[in-house]
Structures are given as C-alpha cells and as structure tokens.
Amino acid sequence: MNPKVKLGAVAVLAAVAMAASSVASATTAAAAPPASTKAALAAPDLSVSNIQAHLQQFQSIANSNGGNRSSGSAGYTASLNYVKNKLEAVGYTTQTQSFSYNGRTHYNLIANWPSGPASPTFMLGSHLDSVTAGPGINDNGSGSATLLELALTIANLKPNLNKHLRLAWWGAEELGLVGSRYYVQNGGASGVDTYLNFDMTASPNPGYFVYDDVPAIQKVFNDYYASKNIPTEIETEGDGRSDHTAFKNAGVKVGGVFTGAETRKTSAQAAKWGGQANVAFDRCYHSSCDTISNINVTALDVNADAIANAVWKLGVTDAPSNDYSLSVNPSSATVQAGSSTTATLSTQLVSGSSQSVSLSASGAPAGTTVSFSPSTVSVPGSSTVTIATSASTPAGTYNITLNGSAASGTKSATFRLTVGGQPPTDDYSISVNPSSLSVQPGASATSTVSTQTTSGNAQSVSLSASGAPSGTTVSFSPATVTSGGSSTVTVATSASTPAGTYTITVNASGTVTRTATITLTVNGGQGGTEWAAWKPYAVGDVVTYSGSSYRCIQAHTAYPGWEPPNVPALWQRL
C-alpha cells in the first residue's frame, strides 16, 4: 500500500478516536458525580496524542541514526536518554543497567516511583529496542511510548499506591530477550509480585490479545475490553517471545496485551475486530516500513487505556498510604562530659492510619548512651530521649541520628550534641570544586572555593594562591569571604604557559590558615585524553575522539550518544 494512503488512513482513525474522546468527555462532564464519591479509583484516559508525540520522537531518533534504534546503537542510546530525561524531570529515580552481549554493551533503563509502600513491587515493562532493519515504531515503540505516558500521568496524578511501582525499558529484546533475562538472573525479580508486559500494542491490522498466564490479571483486562464491546482472544503468538518470559520462569505473576505480529488475521477475527482477513496483523513486522505510519491509532488508544485501567485496578487504592513524620525538640544541647540532657521525639500522622514506630539512635560519641521512654510509640505520639555522656566522652560536637522504624518505612531526625561546655574555637574548612581543571595554553578555567564554619563564629577569610605555572594568573571573586561563603577562582593561562600538570595551592587566611589544591593540566598542542562515556567533564577539558581534539564548553557527565561530534553545545572542535 502507498505509504501516503496508509498515513491518511491512520490520520482518519486518529480523528475519529479524538472525536469519540471529545464526546465521551462532554458526556462525563455533564453527569459528573459529586466530589465526595470515590474518584480515586477511576483510571485516567491516557492522552493518545501524547503517546503519538513520543512515537514521533522515536521516529526522529531513528531517522538521525541510520534508520533504526537497535540495542547497542546510537539510536537506542538516544531513545533511552529521551525516556530517562522525561522520567527524571517528574521525580522518578532511574538506573541505567549495562550488560554485555556478542561483544557489545547494551542497556536496560529501570525507573522507580518514590512514593507508596516499599513492597511488594508491581512492575511494568516494554522493550525499547528495534531490529536493525527499521525504526520499530510498532515493535516496540508502541509499548514503550505508552508506558512512558503512563509513568508521566502517574507522576501528575500521584495516586495512592498499594504496591511499590517500578518500570523497565528493556534492551536487546530483539537479540533474544537478553536484557530482561539479565535483569532477572541478577536478582531483579526479587520482591516483584506482578509484572505486566506491553509489546506491540498498535499493529495496523490489529487483534486484541490478552495474556492468560494468571486468570485474575487476564480478567482485569478482559473486563475492560468487554466494557468497550471489544472481544478478546488468548495471546499465543508471542508466548515465550517477549520480556515477561524471564519473570514467569522466576515465579512472578505476569500479564499483558498484544495486537499481533507476523501471523495472518483469520476471517473470523476480521469479522470480530474489523480489518483485513488473510493479512498479517503487522505486515511491517521486523521491516523497514515499521514507521510512524505503521501505527493503528485506535488500537493504540484502546490498549493504552486498558493498560492504565489494569494498573489502577491492581496497584491503586482509594485509601491514602500510611505515612508519618519524625521531629525532635530541642534539636541541640551542650553538656559537660559525665552529664546528660533530654529532648522530646515526636511522631506526626502524615496520611493513612496510625502505626507502631520503633525508636533507636546512631552516631553517639564514645562513652554515651541514648535511651527512649517509651522505646515504641503509636503515631501520633512522643517519647522522651535521654542522652547520657560519661567522664570519658571526648569533647566535641556530634550529630546523633534518632531513627523511627515502621511498616511504611524509616524516618530520622538529628540531634546536635556538644560535649565539653566550653565555647568552641572559631574554625572553618575550605574546599574546591572542581578540584581538577584542564585547559589549552592561552585559555582559562574556573572553579568554586567554598568555606564552612566548623566551630565557633563565622570569620573573615582572605584568599590567595601559589604554585601556578609561569604565564598563569589566579584571581578570586571576591578575594575575601565570610566563612560559610564561596568565591569563584579563575585560572588564566597564556600562550607561553608550558604544557604539563601543576598543583596550585589555594590559601585561606583567617584565625588559622587552611589550604586546598587545584590540579591544573595545561595541554600541549591540540592533544587530550580519549573521550569516555559516563565520565564528568569540566569547562576547558580537552579530549580526543576519532582522531580529532575537542574542548568542553559546558560542564556535564557524558552519556552514551553524547560523543563530541554529536553535541556541539557541549564540545568545541579544535
């Protein structure tokens, strides 16, 4: 079929879907229940337009990277970074897990939502890679983009979860389920109660297939499709061919949905679902034509909402999760060695119901005991903390951590104890960040000198430097700070500064003298160290890549895909 005709058909489907959505929204608004009803359990209608926008990004990434997003390639790395940046921007904690296969390094992206219970874990996953033959927009941009939009919606709505939520975008699925298998074999399935998998959710000649591995999970999906008058069938074509396999083999409950791959749709299925009989569910399966025009928007929309509904049914509760806070008053005291002091440790109810909290302490100095009366409290409640020193307790200031442990997690508060009773000597510390600078002759670089008051009162500190190589000046702005403040130090070389590595000493003069050092590397000619992924670079650093030299013009940590020729905003070619 002519691609333009095919794209036009998809556009028509999108318009129909959007119109239906508008009518549904208007109807819902007209009959909206009062705010007192349990709306918390209503699953969201995921924006199919947003999902399409993610798919367009995947298509653009493939277009810029040889036409594919295969695992281990620049296209895959760019896809991973796109998803990772979106997740981190709304509060997810992410981990890029690397593994080796066939002599290449591949990556899984794991994301955890920080709110909700610590266990058990409810996990959702989609493979992010394509085959080398094409961009993989249906296989499996569709599942990956839907999972991303679901994650962003959860971050926006912040539902009350009854399980810990974890999401995964797998690498090397197309090479034999390698990424998900590596994750499970290295302890990833520990604590995971349920795993849902989404692989190809928008095939152009779609069927509606539901995994039948766990009847209770299958029923959640089937009930949703039934509510939309969409019949389903048991998923058999992809059994053992996608990332749920490793979890299923590890004893985890699994489920998911699928719209079909290379298998041909039967006449009975065409009568049931529409589309073309005796034609593959996805004629572009593992082919170069698996592009943005290979997406059935209606199936994409229906399956996205079915997935959101399953997550809400299985992982969201209308009851707020139990949570509490911990505070201590007073939060500091000064005692003579051999004496004691008391404070009140209080728990407050943040959400949900009361729970029992066990109290403990850590970080007390030698010869000191910390006791609680009582040692277990119910939220809200309080305990008297007694901190008793002995004659052998060394003089000094200590941060004692007061801990509360409950079913919903551990909280802590800090009590600052000064032993000795004498006014502390005025003192301060100094540090430099970054402590290593790299420049070409004639260039300059900057760092930050920070001071901290470590005892007594803040004081005036004068800054100077020594040890700079010939032709180099070191200046401070400002040259005098009050301890607790910072100054920008500029190291400026000249064209005559000889190449080499030098130690510049930053001198701070107050009631006492403190020093910190800067390692300055003046590069000879146009050379530099070889660029490496995951390494932090400072402004002025010079690296080599593919025989060319580049100077860092913006501090950053290098991610795969950010090679100097690819990111002119970060690197200047010399």
Secondary structure, 3 states (H helix, E strand, C coil): CCHHHHHHHHHHHHHHHHHHHHHHHHHHHHCCCCCCCCHHHCCCCCCHHHHHHHHHHHHHHHHCCCCCCECCCHHHHHHHHHHHHHHHHCCCEEEEEEEEECCEEEEEEEEECCCCCCCCEEEEEEECCECCCCCCHHHHHHHHHHHHHHHHHHHHHCCCECCEEEEEEECCCCCCCHHHHHHHHCCCCCCEEEEEEECCCCCCCCCCEECCCCHHHHHHHHHHHHHCCCCCEECCCCCCCCCHHHHHHCCCEEEEEECCCCCECCHHHHHHHCCCCCCECCCCCCCCCCCHHHCCHHHHHHHHHHHHHHHHHHHECCCCCCEEEEEEECCEEEECCCCEEEEEEEEEEEECCCCEEEEEEECCCCCCEEEEECCEEECCEEEEEEEECCCCCCCEEEEEEEEEEECCEEEEEEEEEEECCCCCCCEEEEEEECCEEEECCCCEEEEEEEEEEEECCCCEEEEEEECCCCCCEEEEECCEEECCCEEEEEEECCCCCCCEEEEEEEEEECCCEEEEEEEEEECCCCCCEECCCCCEECCCCEEEECCEEEEECCCEECCCCCCHHHCCCCEEEC
